[in-house]
């Protein structure tokens, strides 16, 4: 028996070395021993006490020794002879294990099992056998050290058996008083440490409300568990509000919880032209035994400079695209203003605007510099390295940049005038894709096949190489298409990032400088340059199609439908004078479509009388032609005005 007691004590001492808290619980109790073998041996009520010494494990377990005593008056004590002991003394000793939790701040509920061996003593006689007790408590926490509650248990002392033959058994009811002692020092507050996944990227300042900077660890050094823990972050001068990082229902004493760190940064973090640090505060609000407390702990957050990014996600580039920056808007507005007066009505407007923008960028001296301080070729392939990215105003100011820098400027200008753009980072180039519109037959007819365009999600995109920008629009387009097709044929894993979609995750930072004053190009020079580009485009895309129809006319002979097709190609390519002469041949053959097309051309040129004549000619041949009727009504309105 002594060996068993020694084992229990040894286990308790071992467990206590790992515990953060030791509990001493004293429970004076009454016992109602209504089970005592085959006859009633004891009075209905006895009494005594249980003493538990336990160590707190895992925040919800209590393990340790239990001992006590119970005095049971004998049922025939009044009839006993003098000198005969009227009571039975039961002394239990063993181990207990219980689980506890606190549904409310000051309420603690626990239950458990105790068992061991007891000694029963009366009339100088002793008997030893096993015992067990199943108990439950409901307690009120007076403070962090003392708890008072009600205890109920089933107490069973066996008689020469381990189970099924009680010498004395029954219910106990009493009042428990618990005293808690810390094995570790408590500071009487909470402590916070912060670890960061990376330094803050200023260009991404708006995403940190939803994307964590790192992890906050909240350590409970109060004298009891804390509840309803709310954690917020603020940094005066850099945040717009106290950003809630997370909530925890309960943190047990000497335990900790990890919470992601979020921040509601403002654009003031864009002031970091060099790497630096932000002094912030973690605000922890919590309840201790029903009372609300607030702890404010200072933390320091590392920050990259505003031009820095990693290529972990290529879409991050979108944050550098500043379509509303003043210098971008003014430059693109000027270039598109020139374009508006010289666009060809039959050609795609987005394509023509992009020609003026790209050639305008070139004319003010912006070049793609392979040896610049922003090494795109190496940085975008190494996800761990930091890359230096220029904002549009910097590229305008420096007149140079790496491929991605020039692309950011180009896309900023496209987006500022309402032209959607996308980009494809290649191993040795950066492709900007210009959205030309829905991939319908009319738009697809403006290209000689699909080798030099991209069709993505039923939209037509024009790929432009930033590496080749110094070679002009057409060569940049041809080389861009060639490189993308080569990558597709090689089954490379390409990223096609639509800027509007990327902005949903990485909003534009809008960073710019009002100090940059861009010298605009000469209008006459810009117009002349773009007209040459348009001629190249027409010869490249429409030339083969026109030659094909002309060859068919030679082989098959003149026909109204072939002449109509040839006229349509001339219209699409903006060659109206040639279209008129071809349509006239087709119209003389009685082709109503050609007559309507002639009316349309003259209407575009605001020669309304000539247009009226051709619509009327169409109705002579086909009196029910709805197209001619509707167009005549429009012409009549124009003539009245």
NORNOR-V446261 format. One record per residue. RES is the residue in one small letter. PHI is phi in radians with two decimals (none if undefined). PSI is psi as a letter, one per 30 degrees, with the letter a starting at -180 (999 if undefined). BURIAL is 1 if it has 16 or more other C-alpha atoms within 10 Angstrom, else 0. Layout:
# NORNOR-V446261
<<RES | PHI | PSI | BURIAL> <RES | PHI | PSI | BURIAL>>
This chain:
# NORNOR-V446261
<<x | none | e | 0> <x | -1.07 | e | 0> <x | -1.10 | e | 0> <x | -1.11 | e | 0> <x | -1.10 | e | 1> <x | -1.10 | e | 0> <x | -1.12 | e | 0> <x | -1.07 | e | 1> <x | -1.12 | e | 1> <x | -1.11 | e | 0> <x | -1.09 | e | 0> <x | -1.09 | e | 1> <x | -1.11 | e | 0> <x | -1.15 | e | 0> <x | -1.14 | e | 1> <x | -1.15 | f | 1> <x | -1.22 | f | 0> <x | -1.76 | f | 0> <x | -1.53 | l | 1> <x | -1.82 | f | 1> <x | -2.70 | k | 1> <x | -2.04 | k | 1> <x | -2.02 | k | 1> <x | -1.93 | j | 1> <x | -2.09 | k | 1> <x | -1.94 | k | 1> <x | -2.22 | j | 1> <x | -1.10 | k | 1> <x | -2.57 | l | 1> <x | -1.80 | k | 1> <x | -2.19 | k | 1> <x | -2.04 | j | 1> <x | -1.49 | i | 1> <x | -1.47 | f | 1> <x | -2.01 | j | 1> <x | -2.65 | i | 1> <x | 1.31 | b | 0> <x | -1.54 | f | 0> <x | -2.45 | l | 0> <x | -1.42 | j | 0> <x | -1.69 | f | 1> <x | -2.24 | l | 1> <x | -1.13 | l | 1> <x | -1.11 | f | 0> <x | -2.32 | k | 1> <x | -2.22 | a | 1> <x | -2.86 | l | 1> <x | 3.00 | b | 1> <x | -2.82 | l | 1> <x | -2.06 | k | 1> <x | -2.18 | k | 1> <x | -1.98 | k | 1> <x | -2.12 | j | 1> <x | -2.31 | l | 1> <x | -1.89 | k | 1> <x | -1.48 | k | 1> <x | -2.12 | k | 1> <x | 1.11 | g | 0> <x | 1.45 | f | 1> <x | -2.50 | g | 0> <x | -2.07 | k | 1> <x | -2.30 | k | 1> <x | -2.30 | k | 1> <x | 2.96 | a | 1> <x | -1.40 | l | 1> <x | -2.34 | k | 1> <x | -2.57 | l | 1> <x | 3.00 | a | 1> <x | -2.72 | k | 1> <x | -2.34 | k | 1> <x | -1.88 | k | 1> <x | -2.00 | j | 1> <x | -1.11 | k | 1> <x | -1.26 | k | 1> <x | -1.10 | e | 0> <x | -1.86 | g | 0> <x | -1.06 | f | 0> <x | -1.25 | f | 0> <x | -1.75 | g | 0> <x | -1.38 | l | 0> <x | -1.21 | l | 0> <x | -1.08 | k | 0> <x | 1.58 | f | 0> <x | -1.56 | k | 0> <x | -1.13 | k | 1> <x | -1.45 | f | 1> <x | -2.16 | l | 1> <x | -1.94 | k | 1> <x | -1.77 | k | 1> <x | -1.93 | k | 1> <x | -2.09 | j | 1> <x | -1.51 | k | 1> <x | -2.56 | k | 1> <x | -3.12 | b | 1> <x | -2.20 | l | 1> <x | -2.29 | l | 1> <x | -2.41 | k | 1> <x | -2.50 | l | 1> <x | -2.02 | k | 1> <x | -2.48 | l | 1> <x | -2.68 | l | 0> <x | -2.13 | j | 1> <x | -1.17 | f | 0> <x | -2.23 | l | 0> <x | -0.99 | e | 1> <x | -1.89 | g | 1> <x | -1.82 | k | 1> <x | -2.20 | k | 1> <x | -2.09 | k | 1> <x | -2.50 | l | 1> <x | -2.69 | l | 1> <x | -2.99 | a | 1> <x | -2.32 | k | 1> <x | -2.21 | k | 1> <x | -2.76 | l | 1> <x | 2.93 | b | 1> <x | -2.14 | k | 1> <x | -2.20 | l | 1> <x | -2.05 | k | 1> <x | -1.92 | k | 1> <x | -2.25 | k | 1> <x | -2.89 | k | 0> <x | 0.92 | h | 0> <x | 1.09 | g | 0> <x | -1.91 | l | 0> <x | -2.35 | k | 0> <x | -2.45 | k | 0> <x | -2.16 | k | 1> <x | -2.83 | l | 1> <x | -1.29 | l | 1> <x | -2.54 | l | 1> <x | -2.60 | l | 1> <x | -2.52 | k | 1> <x | -1.91 | k | 1> <x | -2.35 | l | 1> <x | -2.57 | k | 1> <x | -2.29 | k | 1> <x | -2.20 | j | 1> <x | -2.21 | l | 1> <x | -1.94 | k | 1> <x | -1.49 | j | 1> <x | -1.20 | e | 0> <x | -2.67 | a | 0> <x | -1.27 | f | 1> <x | -1.90 | e | 0> <x | -2.11 | k | 1> <x | -2.31 | k | 1> <x | -2.16 | k | 1> <x | -2.74 | a | 1> <x | -1.83 | k | 1> <x | -2.19 | k | 1> <x | -2.22 | k | 1> <x | -2.71 | l | 1> <x | -1.90 | j | 1> <x | -1.98 | k | 1> <x | -2.30 | j | 1> <x | -1.85 | j | 1> <x | -1.35 | l | 1> <x | -2.12 | j | 1> <x | 1.10 | g | 0> <x | -2.44 | l | 0> <x | -1.59 | f | 0> <x | -2.86 | k | 0> <x | 1.69 | f | 0> <x | -2.39 | i | 1> <x | -1.25 | k | 1> <x | -1.42 | e | 1> <x | -2.74 | k | 1> <x | -2.70 | k | 1> <x | 2.92 | a | 1> <x | -1.49 | k | 1> <x | -2.16 | k | 1> <x | -2.51 | k | 1> <x | -2.83 | a | 1> <x | -1.95 | k | 1> <x | -1.84 | k | 1> <x | -2.21 | k | 1> <x | -2.00 | k | 1> <x | -2.14 | k | 0> <x | -1.93 | k | 1> <x | -2.21 | k | 0> <x | -1.38 | k | 1> <x | -1.63 | f | 0> <x | -2.12 | l | 0> <x | -1.25 | k | 0> <x | -2.04 | k | 0> <x | -1.54 | f | 0> <x | 1.36 | g | 0> <x | -2.74 | a | 0> <x | -1.95 | k | 1> <x | -1.99 | l | 1> <x | -2.30 | k | 1> <x | -2.19 | l | 0> <x | -2.27 | k | 1> <x | -2.14 | k | 0> <x | -2.02 | k | 0> <x | -1.20 | e | 0> <x | -2.90 | l | 0> <x | -1.18 | l | 1> <x | -1.23 | k | 1> <x | -1.66 | j | 1> <x | -0.94 | e | 1> <x | -1.08 | f | 1> <x | -1.81 | g | 1> <x | -0.96 | e | 1> <x | -1.36 | f | 1> <x | -1.49 | f | 1> <x | -1.31 | f | 1> <x | -1.26 | f | 1> <x | -2.12 | f | 0> <x | -1.96 | k | 0> <x | -1.26 | k | 1> <x | -1.39 | e | 1> <x | -3.07 | b | 1> <x | -2.30 | k | 1> <x | -1.75 | k | 1> <x | -1.89 | j | 1> <x | -1.77 | j | 1> <x | -1.85 | k | 1> <x | -1.49 | j | 1> <x | -1.88 | g | 1> <x | -1.30 | l | 1> <x | -1.50 | g | 1> <x | -2.72 | l | 1> <x | -1.14 | l | 1> <x | -1.96 | k | 1> <x | -2.23 | l | 1> <x | 0.87 | h | 1> <x | -1.37 | k | 1> <x | -2.10 | k | 1> <x | -2.07 | k | 1> <x | -2.29 | l | 1> <x | -2.23 | k | 1> <x | -2.58 | l | 1> <x | -2.55 | j | 1> <x | -1.02 | k | 0> <x | 1.61 | f | 0> <x | -2.20 | f | 1> <x | -2.12 | k | 1> <x | -1.48 | f | 0> <x | -2.79 | l | 0> <x | -1.36 | j | 1> <x | -1.50 | k | 1> <x | -1.25 | k | 1> <x | -1.70 | e | 1> <x | 2.96 | l | 0> <x | -2.33 | k | 1> <x | -2.31 | k | 1> <x | -1.16 | e | 0> <x | -2.66 | k | 1> <x | -2.21 | j | 1> <x | -1.27 | l | 1> <x | -0.99 | k | 1> <x | 1.12 | g | 1> <x | -1.86 | l | 0> <x | -2.39 | l | 1> <x | -2.35 | k | 1> <x | -1.74 | k | 0> <x | -2.32 | k | 1> <x | -1.14 | k | 1> <x | -1.73 | j | 1> <x | -2.01 | l | 1> <x | -2.57 | k | 1> <x | -1.69 | i | 1> <x | -1.22 | l | 1> <x | -1.81 | l | 0> <x | -1.23 | g | 1> <x | -1.18 | f | 0> <x | -1.19 | f | 1> <x | -1.25 | f | 1> <x | -1.24 | f | 0> <x | -1.31 | j | 1> <x | -1.39 | f | 0> <x | -2.31 | l | 0> <x | -1.09 | k | 1> <x | -2.77 | a | 0> <x | -2.44 | l | 0> <x | -2.01 | k | 1> <x | -1.53 | j | 0> <x | -2.26 | a | 1> <x | -2.39 | k | 1> <x | -1.71 | k | 1> <x | -1.80 | j | 1> <x | -1.98 | j | 1> <x | -1.90 | k | 1> <x | -2.71 | l | 1> <x | -1.90 | k | 1> <x | -2.13 | j | 1> <x | 0.89 | h | 1> <x | 1.56 | f | 0> <x | -1.69 | k | 0> <x | -1.46 | k | 0> <x | -2.24 | l | 0> <x | -2.30 | k | 0> <x | -2.07 | k | 0> <x | -2.10 | j | 1> <x | -2.08 | k | 0> <x | -1.28 | k | 0> <x | -2.37 | l | 1> <x | -2.11 | k | 0> <x | -1.92 | k | 1> <x | -1.31 | k | 0> <x | -2.31 | k | 1> <x | -1.32 | l | 1> <x | -1.32 | l | 1> <x | -1.19 | f | 1> <x | -1.66 | g | 1> <x | -1.71 | k | 1> <x | -2.73 | l | 1> <x | -2.01 | k | 1> <x | -1.54 | h | 1> <x | -1.08 | e | 0> <x | -2.32 | j | 0> <x | -0.99 | f | 1> <x | -1.11 | f | 1> <x | -1.01 | f | 1> <x | -0.91 | e | 1> <x | -1.00 | e | 1> <x | -1.18 | f | 1> <x | -1.48 | f | 1> <x | -1.36 | j | 1> <x | -1.97 | i | 1> <x | -1.23 | f | 1> <x | -1.82 | g | 1> <x | -1.10 | k | 1> <x | -1.03 | e | 1> <x | -1.18 | e | 1> <x | -1.20 | e | 1> <x | -1.09 | e | 1> <x | -1.14 | e | 1> <x | -1.19 | e | 1> <x | -1.16 | e | 1> <x | -1.08 | e | 1> <x | -1.11 | e | 1> <x | -1.11 | e | 1> <x | -1.26 | f | 1> <x | -1.08 | e | 0> <x | -1.14 | e | 1> <x | -1.10 | e | 1> <x | -1.01 | e | 0> <x | -1.50 | f | 0> <x | -2.38 | g | 0> <x | -1.30 | l | 1> <x | -1.64 | k | 1> <x | -1.07 | f | 0> <x | -1.44 | f | 1> <x | -1.74 | l | 1> <x | -1.13 | k | 1> <x | -1.19 | e | 1> <x | -1.04 | e | 1> <x | -1.15 | e | 1> <x | -1.16 | e | 1> <x | -1.07 | e | 1> <x | -1.14 | e | 1> <x | -1.12 | e | 1> <x | -1.13 | e | 1> <x | -1.19 | e | 1> <x | -1.15 | e | 1> <x | -1.19 | f | 1> <x | -1.18 | e | 1> <x | -1.05 | e | 1> <x | -1.13 | e | 1> <x | -1.21 | f | 1> <x | -1.59 | g | 0> <x | 1.72 | g | 0> <x | -1.29 | k | 1> <x | -2.25 | l | 1> <x | -1.60 | j | 1> <x | -1.90 | j | 1> <x | -1.15 | f | 0> <x | -1.78 | g | 0> <x | -1.29 | l | 0> <x | -1.46 | g | 0> <x | -2.08 | i | 1> <x | -1.32 | i | 1> <x | -1.02 | e | 1> <x | -0.97 | e | 1> <x | -1.63 | e | 0> <x | -1.16 | e | 1> <x | -1.33 | f | 1> <x | -1.69 | f | 1> <x | -1.94 | j | 0> <x | -1.16 | f | 0> <x | -1.56 | f | 0> <x | -1.50 | l | 0> <x | -1.66 | k | 1> <x | -1.98 | k | 1> <x | -1.74 | j | 1> <x | -1.99 | k | 1> <x | -1.57 | k | 1> <x | -1.42 | l | 1> <x | -0.94 | e | 1> <x | -1.14 | e | 1> <x | -1.23 | e | 1> <x | -1.14 | e | 1> <x | -1.13 | e | 1> <x | -1.27 | e | 1> <x | -1.35 | f | 0> <x | 1.11 | g | 1> <x | -2.80 | l | 1> <x | 3.09 | l | 1> <x | -1.26 | l | 1> <x | -0.99 | e | 1> <x | -1.23 | e | 1> <x | -1.15 | e | 1> <x | -1.13 | e | 1> <x | -1.10 | e | 1> <x | -1.08 | e | 1> <x | -1.12 | e | 1> <x | -1.08 | e | 1> <x | -1.16 | e | 1> <x | -1.05 | e | 1> <x | -1.23 | e | 1> <x | -1.05 | e | 1> <x | -1.15 | e | 1> <x | -1.17 | f | 1> <x | -1.92 | g | 1> <x | 1.50 | g | 0> <x | -1.73 | j | 1> <x | -1.21 | k | 1> <x | -2.37 | l | 1> <x | -2.49 | l | 1> <x | -2.55 | l | 1> <x | -2.28 | j | 1> <x | -1.32 | j | 1> <x | -1.81 | l | 1> <x | -1.05 | e | 0> <x | -2.20 | g | 0> <x | -2.73 | l | 1> <x | -2.29 | j | 1> <x | -1.77 | k | 1> <x | -1.77 | k | 1> <x | -1.83 | k | 1> <x | -1.76 | k | 1> <x | -1.38 | k | 1> <x | -1.76 | f | 1> <x | 2.20 | a | 1> <x | -1.15 | k | 1> <x | -1.38 | i | 1> <x | -1.62 | l | 0> <x | -1.12 | e | 0> <x | -1.14 | e | 0> <x | -1.24 | e | 1> <x | -1.12 | f | 1> <x | -1.22 | f | 1> <x | -1.50 | g | 1> <x | -2.30 | k | 1> <x | -1.49 | i | 0> <x | 1.62 | a | 0> <x | -2.05 | g | 0> <x | -1.20 | f | 0> <x | -1.86 | g | 1> <x | -2.30 | l | 1> <x | -2.02 | k | 1> <x | -1.98 | j | 0> <x | -2.22 | k | 0> <x | 0.91 | h | 0> <x | 1.09 | g | 0> <x | -2.24 | k | 0> <x | -1.67 | k | 1> <x | -2.18 | k | 1> <x | -1.83 | j | 1> <x | -1.47 | k | 1> <x | -2.09 | k | 1> <x | -1.39 | k | 1> <x | -1.34 | f | 1> <x | -1.12 | e | 1> <x | -1.80 | g | 1> <x | -1.03 | e | 1> <x | -1.19 | f | 1> <x | -1.56 | g | 0> <x | 1.67 | l | 1> <x | -1.04 | e | 1> <x | -1.14 | e | 1> <x | -1.17 | e | 1> <x | -1.09 | e | 1> <x | -1.15 | e | 1> <x | -1.08 | e | 1> <x | -1.25 | e | 1> <x | -1.09 | e | 1> <x | -1.13 | e | 1> <x | -1.08 | e | 1> <x | -1.21 | e | 1> <x | -1.16 | e | 1> <x | -1.10 | e | 1> <x | -1.11 | e | 0> <x | -1.16 | e | 0> <x | -1.15 | e | 0> <x | -1.08 | e | 0> <x | -1.45 | g | 0> <x | 0.98 | h | 0> <x | -1.27 | l | 0> <x | -1.48 | j | 0> <x | -1.56 | k | 0> <x | -1.81 | j | 0> <x | -1.84 | j | 1> <x | -1.85 | j | 1> <x | -1.37 | k | 1> <x | -1.03 | e | 1> <x | -1.07 | e | 0> <x | -1.26 | e | 0> <x | -1.12 | e | 1> <x | -1.12 | f | 1> <x | -1.14 | e | 0> <x | -1.70 | e | 1> <x | -2.14 | i | 1> <x | -1.07 | l | 1> <x | -1.14 | k | 1> <x | -1.29 | f | 1> <x | 1.27 | g | 1> <x | -1.27 | k | 1> <x | -2.70 | a | 1> <x | -2.42 | k | 0> <x | -1.36 | f | 0> <x | -1.42 | f | 0> <x | -1.39 | k | 0> <x | -2.08 | j | 0> <x | -1.53 | k | 0> <x | -1.41 | j | 0> <x | -1.31 | k | 0> <x | -1.29 | l | 1> <x | -1.16 | k | 0> <x | -1.05 | e | 0> <x | -1.07 | e | 0> <x | -1.17 | e | 0> <x | -1.13 | e | 1> <x | -1.08 | e | 1> <x | -1.07 | e | 0> <x | -1.12 | e | 1> <x | -1.20 | e | 1> <x | -1.07 | e | 1> <x | -1.15 | e | 0> <x | -1.10 | e | 1> <x | -1.09 | e | 1> <x | -1.09 | e | 0> <x | -1.06 | e | 0> <x | -1.07 | e | 1> <x | -1.10 | e | 1> <x | -1.12 | e | 0> <x | -1.27 | e | 0> <x | -1.67 | e | 1> <x | -1.67 | f | 1> <x | -0.93 | e | 1> <x | -1.10 | e | 0> <x | -1.21 | e | 1> <x | -1.12 | e | 1> <x | -1.09 | e | 0> <x | -1.14 | e | 0> <x | -1.17 | e | 1> <x | -1.07 | e | 1> <x | -1.15 | e | 0> <x | -1.17 | e | 0> <x | -1.12 | e | 0> <x | -1.12 | e | 0> <x | -1.40 | e | 0> <x | -1.65 | f | 0> <x | 1.60 | l | 0> <x | -1.16 | k | 0> <x | -2.56 | l | 0> <x | -1.05 | e | 1> <x | -1.18 | e | 0> <x | -1.17 | e | 1> <x | -1.12 | e | 1> <x | -1.16 | e | 1> <x | -1.09 | e | 1> <x | -1.13 | e | 1> <x | -1.11 | e | 1> <x | -1.09 | e | 1> <x | -1.12 | e | 1> <x | -1.14 | e | 1> <x | -1.13 | e | 1> <x | -1.06 | e | 1> <x | -1.55 | g | 1> <x | 1.41 | g | 1> <x | -1.67 | i | 1> <x | -1.20 | e | 1> <x | -1.10 | e | 0> <x | -1.20 | e | 0> <x | -1.12 | e | 1> <x | -1.10 | e | 1> <x | -1.13 | e | 0> <x | -1.25 | e | 1> <x | -1.12 | e | 1> <x | -1.10 | e | 1> <x | -1.11 | e | 1> <x | -1.18 | e | 1> <x | -1.16 | e | 1> <x | -1.10 | f | 0> <x | -1.47 | g | 0> <x | 1.57 | g | 1> <x | -1.37 | j | 1> <x | -1.15 | e | 1> <x | -1.04 | e | 1> <x | -1.13 | e | 1> <x | -1.10 | e | 1> <x | -1.09 | e | 1> <x | -1.14 | e | 1> <x | -1.10 | e | 1> <x | -1.06 | e | 1> <x | -1.13 | e | 1> <x | -1.11 | e | 1> <x | -1.13 | e | 1> <x | -1.15 | e | 1> <x | -1.07 | e | 0> <x | -1.48 | g | 0> <x | 1.10 | g | 0> <x | -1.67 | i | 0> <x | -1.21 | e | 1> <x | -1.17 | e | 0> <x | -1.15 | e | 1> <x | -1.13 | e | 1> <x | -1.03 | e | 1> <x | -1.05 | e | 0> <x | -1.29 | e | 1> <x | -1.17 | e | 1> <x | -1.17 | e | 1> <x | -1.06 | e | 1> <x | -1.12 | e | 1> <x | -1.30 | f | 1> <x | -1.15 | e | 0> <x | -1.31 | e | 0> <x | -2.34 | i | 0> <x | -1.04 | f | 0> <x | -1.72 | g | 0> <x | -1.21 | j | 1> <x | -1.21 | e | 0> <x | -1.07 | e | 0> <x | -1.12 | e | 1> <x | -1.07 | e | 1> <x | -1.10 | e | 0> <x | -1.20 | e | 1> <x | -1.11 | e | 1> <x | -1.09 | e | 0> <x | -1.11 | e | 0> <x | -1.12 | e | 1> <x | -1.06 | e | 0> <x | -1.12 | e | 0> <x | -1.11 | e | 0> <x | -1.17 | e | 0> <x | -1.12 | e | 0> <x | -1.23 | 999 | 0>>
